[in-house]
């Protein structure tokens, strides 16, 4: 079976830009609109990835997951209604809102879904900052007061990463992507975000975007003080109950296959060129699903690839 690719879904965002055109040669919709997110692989009720070529062209990810799961993804995966991950590329030309996603134990009570994610920095401007966790000495009471007087940004810890760095963002971690980043995001299949501060700006409709202060305050881990970017454990950038992300660097002529026999993986090409047994080539900025029975890919030049897999038995717990 050949790799499966999908048509990206492009999302207009007030903080977005057009870097996907410049960096990855994408054909973006409606010139000059700020495209902040490319949903590369998604299975949600109102957003659905569609296969863009080959014998499965026109099939949805949901259809593959529900009717051909064992054939394409492998045996032994949890019996979930929808494919459990959502994979994006984010283009932040301005700061995103200061936000948090609800933890597993609180999400249902707050009316949302839990969302743990990780970020891989594909590109960033010199001096660009991520806002992650809280500064030393910030308590819930102090942060709540800062929200009320419009100074919440002063309470958040800032980090200046470099391309190739990554960071794990568990549910409950306060965060915001600053201006000047192109980021690959792997996350649970959730679209629940509680904004606590939006830099006092207006949305695309000219009105202030909705905030969710009560839900955010209930979700934030106030013991998460001044975290740093992650250090890889060998090839592994992030591993939790929901996904595992590895960075693979095959040299020219080397093969790349699924880490576990009989199980699928998702590959995102950061740089280089991969070729399938059938002669298809995959370049920088492309994402592909490598079915469980697919033949190995071959690197045609030195390449860097993010490889994402699912745990065989997913557990409902905080990562």
Secondary structure as the mmCIF struct_conf table of DSSP 4:
data_model
#
loop_
_struct_conf.conf_type_id
_struct_conf.id
_struct_conf.beg_label_comp_id
_struct_conf.beg_label_asym_id
_struct_conf.beg_label_seq_id
_struct_conf.end_label_comp_id
_struct_conf.end_label_asym_id
_struct_conf.end_label_seq_id
STRN STRN1 UNK A 4 UNK A 4
STRN STRN2 UNK A 6 UNK A 7
STRN STRN3 UNK A 9 UNK A 17
BEND BEND1 UNK A 18 UNK A 18
HELX_RH_AL_P HELX_RH_AL_P1 UNK A 19 UNK A 24
BEND BEND2 UNK A 29 UNK A 30
TURN_TY1_P TURN_TY1_P1 UNK A 31 UNK A 32
STRN STRN4 UNK A 35 UNK A 41
STRN STRN5 UNK A 43 UNK A 43
BEND BEND3 UNK A 45 UNK A 46
STRN STRN6 UNK A 48 UNK A 48
STRN STRN7 UNK A 50 UNK A 51
BEND BEND4 UNK A 53 UNK A 54
TURN_TY1_P TURN_TY1_P2 UNK A 55 UNK A 58
STRN STRN8 UNK A 60 UNK A 60
HELX_RH_AL_P HELX_RH_AL_P2 UNK A 61 UNK A 67
BEND BEND5 UNK A 68 UNK A 68
HELX_RH_AL_P HELX_RH_AL_P3 UNK A 69 UNK A 72
TURN_TY1_P TURN_TY1_P3 UNK A 73 UNK A 73
STRN STRN9 UNK A 74 UNK A 74
BEND BEND6 UNK A 75 UNK A 76
BEND BEND7 UNK A 81 UNK A 82
BEND BEND8 UNK A 84 UNK A 84
STRN STRN10 UNK A 85 UNK A 92
BEND BEND9 UNK A 93 UNK A 94
HELX_LH_PP_P HELX_LH_PP_P1 UNK A 95 UNK A 97
STRN STRN11 UNK A 98 UNK A 100
HELX_RH_AL_P HELX_RH_AL_P4 UNK A 104 UNK A 110
TURN_TY1_P TURN_TY1_P4 UNK A 111 UNK A 111
BEND BEND10 UNK A 112 UNK A 112
STRN STRN12 UNK A 117 UNK A 124
TURN_TY1_P TURN_TY1_P5 UNK A 126 UNK A 127
STRN STRN13 UNK A 130 UNK A 134
TURN_TY1_P TURN_TY1_P6 UNK A 136 UNK A 137
HELX_RH_AL_P HELX_RH_AL_P5 UNK A 140 UNK A 148
TURN_TY1_P TURN_TY1_P7 UNK A 149 UNK A 150
HELX_RH_3T_P HELX_RH_3T_P1 UNK A 152 UNK A 155
STRN STRN14 UNK A 156 UNK A 159
TURN_TY1_P TURN_TY1_P8 UNK A 163 UNK A 164
STRN STRN15 UNK A 166 UNK A 169
TURN_TY1_P TURN_TY1_P9 UNK A 171 UNK A 172
STRN STRN16 UNK A 175 UNK A 177
BEND BEND11 UNK A 179 UNK A 180
STRN STRN17 UNK A 181 UNK A 188
BEND BEND12 UNK A 189 UNK A 189
STRN STRN18 UNK A 194 UNK A 197
TURN_TY1_P TURN_TY1_P10 UNK A 199 UNK A 200
STRN STRN19 UNK A 202 UNK A 202
TURN_TY1_P TURN_TY1_P11 UNK A 204 UNK A 205
BEND BEND13 UNK A 206 UNK A 207
STRN STRN20 UNK A 208 UNK A 208
HELX_LH_PP_P HELX_LH_PP_P2 UNK A 209 UNK A 210
HELX_RH_AL_P HELX_RH_AL_P6 UNK A 213 UNK A 219
TURN_TY1_P TURN_TY1_P12 UNK A 222 UNK A 223
STRN STRN21 UNK A 225 UNK A 225
BEND BEND14 UNK A 226 UNK A 226
HELX_LH_PP_P HELX_LH_PP_P3 UNK A 229 UNK A 232
STRN STRN22 UNK A 233 UNK A 233
TURN_TY1_P TURN_TY1_P13 UNK A 234 UNK A 235
STRN STRN23 UNK A 236 UNK A 239
BEND BEND15 UNK A 241 UNK A 242
STRN STRN24 UNK A 244 UNK A 248
HELX_LH_PP_P HELX_LH_PP_P4 UNK A 250 UNK A 251
TURN_TY1_P TURN_TY1_P14 UNK A 252 UNK A 253
STRN STRN25 UNK A 255 UNK A 256
BEND BEND16 UNK A 259 UNK A 260
TURN_TY1_P TURN_TY1_P15 UNK A 261 UNK A 262
STRN STRN26 UNK A 263 UNK A 263
STRN STRN27 UNK A 265 UNK A 271
BEND BEND17 UNK A 272 UNK A 272
STRN STRN28 UNK A 273 UNK A 275
TURN_TY1_P TURN_TY1_P16 UNK A 277 UNK A 278
BEND BEND18 UNK A 279 UNK A 279
STRN STRN29 UNK A 281 UNK A 283
TURN_TY1_P TURN_TY1_P17 UNK A 284 UNK A 285
STRN STRN30 UNK A 287 UNK A 290
TURN_TY1_P TURN_TY1_P18 UNK A 292 UNK A 293
HELX_LH_PP_P HELX_LH_PP_P5 UNK A 294 UNK A 296
STRN STRN31 UNK A 297 UNK A 299
BEND BEND19 UNK A 300 UNK A 302
STRN STRN32 UNK A 304 UNK A 309
BEND BEND20 UNK A 312 UNK A 313
BEND BEND21 UNK A 317 UNK A 317
#
